[in-house]
Amino acid sequence: MPAHRLSIAYGIARSTPTTRNILLLLVVLPFWTSLLLRVYAWIGLLKANGVINNVLIWLGVIHEPITMLYTPFAMYVGIVYSYLPFLILPLYANLEKMDWQLLEAAEDLGCRPWQAFYKITLPCRETGSSRGRCWCSFRRWGSS
């Protein structure tokens, strides 16, 4: 399972209620705009004189613009950006219902935090992860 969606969902689930609402808003916010508008925004970011190239030139990281648009990199960015909320939301819903006292009990019984995460959190997230994968697959098949 890619770590980015688990880390985002885990971070949202473990945050305070106020921060959680803000983070969920940031995940859901792209749904309120058209996909076409979001794609054009990425074009503005990735083109040769776009924001990303201008910032990298200004920072001195590069001396001339990098070709990012119309490359496999741009395709992956677009796909990940459009499908990531559909993976994060079911995973977050599953982690939100998890009993966090299980992690405390594991630590009390001698588990290190990473062992407790590996033995408790990862198996508990499987339902949400499979729902997210199904949701993305259905969207992908529907758009073909």
Secondary structure, 3 states (H helix, E strand, C coil): CCHHHHHHHHHHHHCCHHHHHHHHHHHHHHHHCCHHHHHHHHHHHHCCCCHHHHHHHHHCCCCCCCCCCCCHHHHHHHHHHHHHHHHHHHHHHHHHHCCCHHHHHHHHCCCCHHHHHHHHHHHHCHHHHHHHHHHHHHHHHHCC
